[in-house]
Amino acid sequence: MKRLAGGLLLVIVLAWAAPAPAQWIFAKKQKMNPSQRVPELVLIVKTDSDERKRAHAAEELRDYDSATFTEIVPVLVDVLQQDKKMNVRLEALTSLAKIRPVSARAGQAIEKAATEDESWRVRWQAKASLPKYHLAGYSSRKSDPTPVKKTSTQEPPVAVSQPAPRSNDGFARRMPPGEASPEPAKAPPMEGPSLFP
C-alpha cells in the first residue's frame, strides 16, 4: 500500500515539475483551418489506400459545415456507394445521417444503402438512420406511376338516359321517340291488413 501511495506521489510531483508535457497530454487537438482541412479530408477519403484513414476522414467530415463546403455530401454519397470496405461505407453513412441541413441526395443514398448494400451492418444502420433523417426534415419522393394511356374505341359515347316514365299502375312503359314523358304517377296506397301495428 505504501508503494502505491509513493508511486502516485512521484507521478504527481513529476507532472507538476514538468507542466509542458502534462499540458500536451491533456490538451485538446488544435483545430485546423476548415478551408484547408476539408480538401485534405476529401482527398484522403477518395484516394488513400489505408481503410482506417479513409474511415477516419469520413467521420471527421461530419464536423464541418456542409452548406459552406458543398463538396462534403457528394463525396460521402460517392464513398457510401462505391467504397469496397464496409467500415468506410459505415462511417460515410453515419456522417451523412448526422449532417444538417438534410439533403435529398444524402437521403436517397441512405435509402439505397438500406436496400442494396452488400453488408448487412450497413443496411441495418441505414434502416435505423432513416426515421431520424425523416424527422429532421427529409421526405422521400416516390416516383409517380406512369400514366396509363387511354385507348379510344370507334363507338360513340354512351348517352345518359333519364329514368323511364311510369304509367298509372306504377310500372315503367316505353315512350315513342320524340314524345315528352309525363310526370310519374304516384303509386296508389296499399290496402289490406297492415303488417305493423
Secondary structure, DSSP 8 states (H G I E B T S, - for coil): -HHHHHHHHHHHHHHHH-HHHHHHHHS------HHHHHHHHHHHHHH-S-HHHHHHHHHHHTTS-TTTSTTHHHHHHHHHHH-S-HHHHHHHHHHHHH-SS--HHHHHHHHHHHHH-S-HHHHHHHHHHHHHHHHTT----------------SS----------B-TTS-B----TT-------------S--S--
